[in-house]
Amino acid sequence: MLVTPKMSYAKELQKKINSKDIVRYTVNIPYPYSLKDAQTFIRKTQYKLRKKSSYSFFIVNNKDKQLIGGIGFRYDDKKNRNGELGCWINKSFWGRGYAKEATDLILDFVFKKLKAHRVYAFVLHPNKASMRVLEKCGFKHEGIQRQTILKDNCWLDSHTFAILESEYKLIK
Protein backbone atom coordinates (compact mmCIF):
# COMPACT_ATOMS: atom_id res chain seq x y z
CA MET A 1 0.00 0.00 0.00
CA LEU A 2 1.16 3.56 -0.71
CA VAL A 3 0.76 6.32 1.88
CA THR A 4 1.67 9.99 1.91
CA PRO A 5 4.82 10.59 3.97
CA LYS A 6 4.05 11.87 7.45
CA MET A 7 6.43 13.03 10.17
CA SER A 8 5.35 10.06 12.31
CA TYR A 9 7.42 7.89 9.93
CA ALA A 10 10.64 9.91 10.32
CA LYS A 11 12.43 7.59 12.77
CA GLU A 12 11.43 4.47 10.85
CA LEU A 13 12.50 6.09 7.57
CA GLN A 14 15.90 6.95 9.02
CA LYS A 15 16.34 3.36 10.18
CA LYS A 16 15.08 1.65 7.01
CA ILE A 17 16.93 3.76 4.42
CA ASN A 18 20.22 4.07 6.31
CA SER A 19 21.95 1.24 4.47
CA LYS A 20 24.97 1.10 2.19
CA ASP A 21 23.14 -1.58 0.19
CA ILE A 22 20.38 0.90 -0.68
CA VAL A 23 22.58 3.95 -1.16
CA ARG A 24 25.04 2.25 -3.51
CA TYR A 25 22.42 2.29 -6.29
CA THR A 26 20.93 5.72 -5.64
CA VAL A 27 22.09 9.23 -6.45
CA ASN A 28 20.29 11.49 -3.99
CA ILE A 29 20.17 9.51 -0.74
CA PRO A 30 23.00 10.43 1.64
CA TYR A 31 24.85 7.93 3.81
CA PRO A 32 24.76 7.91 6.70
CA TYR A 33 21.11 8.98 6.69
CA SER A 34 20.23 10.98 9.80
CA LEU A 35 16.93 11.65 11.52
CA LYS A 36 17.29 15.26 10.34
CA ASP A 37 17.65 13.98 6.74
CA ALA A 38 14.40 12.02 7.18
CA GLN A 39 12.53 15.00 8.64
CA THR A 40 13.81 17.31 5.89
CA PHE A 41 12.77 14.80 3.21
CA ILE A 42 9.26 14.51 4.65
CA ARG A 43 8.84 18.30 4.88
CA LYS A 44 10.07 18.79 1.29
CA THR A 45 7.85 15.96 0.07
CA GLN A 46 4.77 17.49 1.69
CA TYR A 47 5.59 20.89 0.17
CA LYS A 48 6.12 19.44 -3.33
CA LEU A 49 2.90 17.47 -3.06
CA ARG A 50 0.98 20.68 -2.27
CA LYS A 51 2.63 22.36 -5.28
CA LYS A 52 1.84 19.28 -7.45
CA SER A 53 5.41 19.12 -8.74
CA SER A 54 6.39 15.82 -7.17
CA TYR A 55 4.49 12.89 -5.71
CA SER A 56 6.29 10.75 -3.14
CA PHE A 57 4.80 7.88 -1.20
CA PHE A 58 5.92 5.42 1.42
CA ILE A 59 5.41 1.76 0.65
CA VAL A 60 3.93 0.16 3.76
CA ASN A 61 2.73 -3.28 4.76
CA ASN A 62 -1.07 -3.56 4.59
CA LYS A 63 -1.28 -5.36 7.95
CA ASP A 64 0.83 -3.34 10.36
CA LYS A 65 1.72 -0.24 8.26
CA GLN A 66 5.43 -1.08 8.62
CA LEU A 67 7.61 0.97 6.27
CA ILE A 68 8.97 -1.13 3.40
CA GLY A 69 10.35 1.55 1.10
CA GLY A 70 9.52 4.61 -0.93
CA ILE A 71 8.46 5.50 -4.44
CA GLY A 72 7.99 8.80 -6.19
CA PHE A 73 7.17 10.54 -9.42
CA ARG A 74 8.65 13.92 -10.31
CA TYR A 75 6.59 15.66 -13.02
CA ASP A 76 9.56 17.59 -14.40
CA ASP A 77 8.16 18.30 -17.89
CA LYS A 78 4.43 18.97 -17.60
CA LYS A 79 4.25 20.60 -21.04
CA ASN A 80 5.29 17.34 -22.69
CA ARG A 81 3.72 15.22 -19.91
CA ASN A 82 7.03 13.51 -18.99
CA GLY A 83 8.21 12.60 -15.53
CA GLU A 84 10.72 10.52 -13.62
CA LEU A 85 10.02 7.53 -11.39
CA GLY A 86 12.27 6.51 -8.50
CA CYS A 87 11.98 3.75 -5.91
CA TRP A 88 13.88 2.18 -2.99
CA ILE A 89 13.11 -0.87 -0.86
CA ASN A 90 14.59 -1.77 2.53
CA LYS A 91 16.97 -4.73 2.08
CA SER A 92 14.97 -7.02 4.38
CA PHE A 93 12.09 -6.80 1.87
CA TRP A 94 14.08 -7.35 -1.36
CA GLY A 95 12.83 -10.05 -3.71
CA ARG A 96 9.25 -10.13 -2.41
CA GLY A 97 7.54 -8.17 -5.20
CA TYR A 98 7.02 -4.92 -3.30
CA ALA A 99 8.84 -2.77 -5.87
CA LYS A 100 6.74 -4.17 -8.73
CA GLU A 101 3.50 -3.75 -6.79
CA ALA A 102 4.37 -0.15 -5.85
CA THR A 103 5.45 0.66 -9.41
CA ASP A 104 2.17 -0.71 -10.78
CA LEU A 105 0.23 1.42 -8.27
CA ILE A 106 2.08 4.64 -9.02
CA LEU A 107 1.87 4.09 -12.79
CA ASP A 108 -1.89 3.75 -12.44
CA PHE A 109 -1.98 7.08 -10.57
CA VAL A 110 0.43 8.82 -12.96
CA PHE A 111 -1.23 7.76 -16.20
CA LYS A 112 -4.87 7.94 -15.10
CA LYS A 113 -4.94 10.87 -12.69
CA LEU A 114 -1.97 13.02 -13.76
CA LYS A 115 -2.40 12.20 -17.48
CA ALA A 116 1.32 11.62 -18.07
CA HIS A 117 2.42 10.59 -21.55
CA ARG A 118 5.84 9.13 -20.68
CA VAL A 119 7.38 7.90 -17.44
CA TYR A 120 11.10 7.27 -17.32
CA ALA A 121 13.54 5.90 -14.76
CA PHE A 122 17.30 5.82 -14.44
CA VAL A 123 18.99 2.72 -13.05
CA LEU A 124 22.65 2.65 -12.11
CA HIS A 125 24.73 -0.22 -13.42
CA PRO A 126 24.89 -2.94 -12.08
CA ASN A 127 21.43 -2.81 -10.41
CA LYS A 128 19.92 -5.65 -12.42
CA ALA A 129 17.09 -6.26 -9.93
CA SER A 130 15.66 -2.77 -10.51
CA MET A 131 16.02 -3.22 -14.27
CA ARG A 132 13.98 -6.45 -14.06
CA VAL A 133 11.26 -4.74 -12.02
CA LEU A 134 10.88 -1.99 -14.60
CA GLU A 135 10.76 -4.49 -17.46
CA LYS A 136 8.09 -6.54 -15.63
CA CYS A 137 6.05 -3.32 -15.34
CA GLY A 138 6.24 -2.69 -19.10
CA PHE A 139 9.18 -0.28 -19.28
CA LYS A 140 11.47 -0.48 -22.30
CA HIS A 141 15.24 -0.09 -22.12
CA GLU A 142 16.05 3.05 -24.10
CA GLY A 143 19.78 3.22 -23.72
CA ILE A 144 22.85 3.68 -21.58
CA GLN A 145 24.43 6.95 -20.53
CA ARG A 146 28.05 6.03 -20.03
CA GLN A 147 29.83 6.99 -16.82
CA THR A 148 27.31 9.65 -15.76
CA ILE A 149 27.47 9.12 -11.98
CA LEU A 150 30.54 9.22 -9.75
CA LYS A 151 29.81 6.93 -6.81
CA ASP A 152 32.45 5.96 -4.25
CA ASN A 153 35.23 7.14 -6.62
CA CYS A 154 33.92 4.91 -9.40
CA TRP A 155 32.14 6.04 -12.56
CA LEU A 156 28.85 4.23 -13.14
CA ASP A 157 26.70 3.94 -16.24
CA SER A 158 23.05 4.97 -16.06
CA HIS A 159 20.45 2.90 -17.90
CA THR A 160 17.34 4.73 -19.10
CA PHE A 161 13.98 2.94 -19.07
CA ALA A 162 10.61 4.38 -20.07
CA ILE A 163 6.99 3.46 -20.59
CA LEU A 164 4.55 5.39 -22.74
CA GLU A 165 0.88 5.95 -21.99
CA SER A 166 -0.11 3.83 -25.02
CA GLU A 167 2.09 0.94 -23.82
CA TYR A 168 0.64 1.18 -20.32
CA LYS A 169 -2.92 1.00 -21.67
CA LEU A 170 -2.05 -2.22 -23.55
CA ILE A 171 -0.92 -4.01 -20.38
CA LYS A 172 -3.77 -2.74 -18.16
N, C-alpha and C positions, 0 to 999 in steps of 0.2 A: 504494500500500500504506500502511496505517496502522501506526505503531509507537508504543509508549509513550515519552514524552519521557525522555531520559537526559542526564546532565550532559555526556556526550561531544558532544552537539549544541549546547552553549551558544554557542560562537563562531560557528557557522554560523547559528544562530537570530538572534543579534545582527546579523549581516550581512544576512540575508535579510528581516528584518522592519523594519529601520531605513530606512524609506522614507516620504516624505510622501505618496506615492500610495496606500500601504496605510493609513496612519494617518488620512487625511482622511475615511475612511468607517467608522472604528471609534471606540468610546467609551473603551475601557480600555487601549489600547496607547499608551504615552508616546512622544514624539519629542523629542529623539533617544532611541533605544533603546540602552542601554549593555549591556556584558557582565554587569554586576551585575544589571540588569533581567532578562536571560535566565536567569541562575543562580537568581535569586529565583523566577521563573516556574516553572522546572523543579522546584525544591524544593517549592513550593506545590502544583503539579500532582501530584507523587508522594504528598504527604500527603493531598490530597483523594481521590485514587484509592484509597488504603488505607482511608479513611473511607467510601468509596462515595457521596460527595456530588457528585462531579464527575468527568467522564471526558474527558480531553484526550489528543489523539493528534497526532503529527507525520505529515504527508503526505510520503512519500518515494518517489523513483523506484525501481521494482522492480530495475533493473539495478545501479546504483551506490550506492543508498541516499542519494542527494543530497536534501537538504531542499527541499521544494516549498512547503510551507505548514503550516497547523495547523487542526485542527477539534476542537470539543469539545461536550459535552452536560452541562449543569448540571441535576441532578434537584432542582429547587428546591421542588417540591410533590409529595412522594411519596404523601401521602394521596390526592390526586386524580390521581396518576400523570401529572403535567405537568412538562415541562422545556424548557429553552431550548437551542437550537443556535446555535453561532457558528463562523465559518470565515474564514480569510485565506489568500491565495495570493500568493507572491512575484511581482512584476510581470513578470519574464521568463517566467513560466509562464501568464500570463493567456490566456484564449481557447483553451486546449487540452483542456478537459474535465475537468481535475483536480478542480475544486470539485464538479462533479456526481458524479463517481466516488466521491469521499470522502464526500459527503452520502449517497449510496446505501448505502455501507458502514456508516456510523454509524447510519443509520436501521434497517438490518437488525439491528444490535447492540441498539439502544435498544428496538425493538418486540419482538424475539424473546427477548433475554436479560434485559433490565431490565423488560419488560412494561409499558412506558409506554402511556398512552392517547392523549396529545396532545403533540406536539412543536411548539414555536413558535420563530420567529426574528424579530428586529427588523432592518430594513434602513434605513439613513439615506438620505433623498432627497439627491442624485439618483443613487444607485447602482443603475442599471437592470440591470447585468450580474448582480449578486447576486440581484435580483428574478427574473430569467429562470431562473437556476439553480434557485432554490426551486420555481418553477412547473414546470420540467421534471421535478423530483423528486416532484411531486404535491401540493405545498403550495398552499393557497388564500389569496388576499389577504383579510384580515379587516378591515382598516381603516387609517386614518392617525391618528396622534397628532400633532397640530399643534405645531410649534415646541417639541419636548421636549428637544432637545440643543443646547447652546451650543458651537459649534465654530469656532475662529478668529474670535471676535466676530460670528458669524452664527448665527441660530437655524435649526435644521434640523428638518424633519418626520421622524417615524419611522413606517415602514410595518410593520404586523404581518402575518406569514404563519404559517400553521399547517397541520399534517397530523394527521389522526386515525388511530388504529390501524385502524379499519374501512376507511378510504380507502387506507391503505398496503397492506392485504391484497388489495385489488382490483387494485392495479398490480403486485403481486409474484406 
